[in-house]
């Protein structure tokens, strides 16, 4: 079944796990699949979103508290 919507780009989900104690990001799954798929389909890669326990503290889905994620959101909004 096709919904015939344009695809703006790819966001690689679960790209690593962010430790809640030291904020280190560890690739527990393979990484780079989103970028590879974006290249294959000639579309933009918007970035990677790791598994991060701090997501549960978000107030609103568009206002993230961590500078890394705010930077990514601003990058997406500028497109």
C-alpha positions in Angstrom: 0.0 0.0 0.0 1.4 3.4 -0.9 0.4 6.7 0.7 2.1 8.8 -2.0 3.7 11.3 0.4 7.0 13.0 -0.4 9.9 11.8 1.8 11.9 14.7 3.1 14.7 12.7 4.5 15.8 10.0 7.0 16.4 10.2 10.8 18.4 7.2 12.1 16.6 6.1 15.2 18.2 4.2 18.1 21.7 5.1 16.9 23.5 4.2 20.1 22.6 4.4 23.8 23.4 7.4 25.9 24.6 6.4 29.4 22.5 8.2 32.1 25.6 8.5 34.3 28.4 9.7 32.1 26.5 10.8 28.8 28.8 8.6 26.7 27.0 7.3 23.6 27.7 3.6 22.8 26.7 2.0 19.6 24.9 -1.1 20.8 23.4 -1.7 17.3 25.1 -1.0 14.0 25.4 2.6 13.1 25.2 4.5 9.8 22.2 2.6 8.3 20.2 5.8 8.0 22.9 7.7 6.1 23.4 4.7 3.9 19.7 4.5 3.1 19.6 8.3 2.4 22.4 8.0 -0.1 20.8 5.0 -1.8 17.5 6.9 -2.3 19.2 10.2 -3.0 17.4 12.0 -0.1 18.7 14.0 2.9 20.0 12.5 6.1 18.7 14.6 9.0 20.9 13.0 11.7 20.9 10.3 14.3 18.8 9.9 17.5 20.2 7.7 20.2 18.3 5.9 22.9 18.5 8.4 25.8 16.8 7.9 29.1 16.6 11.8 29.4 13.9 11.8 26.7 11.4 11.0 29.5 12.0 14.5 31.0 11.0 16.3 27.9 8.3 18.9 28.4 7.2 19.2 24.8 8.3 17.1 21.8 9.7 20.1 20.0 11.6 21.7 23.0 14.4 19.4 24.0 16.5 20.2 27.0 19.9 18.9 25.9 22.0 21.2 23.7 22.9 18.4 21.3 19.3 17.7 20.6 18.4 21.4 20.4 21.1 21.8 17.8 19.7 18.9 15.8 16.2 20.3 16.0 17.4 23.8 14.9 19.2 22.1 11.9 15.9 20.4 10.9 13.9 23.6 11.3 16.2 25.5 9.0 15.6 23.1 6.1 
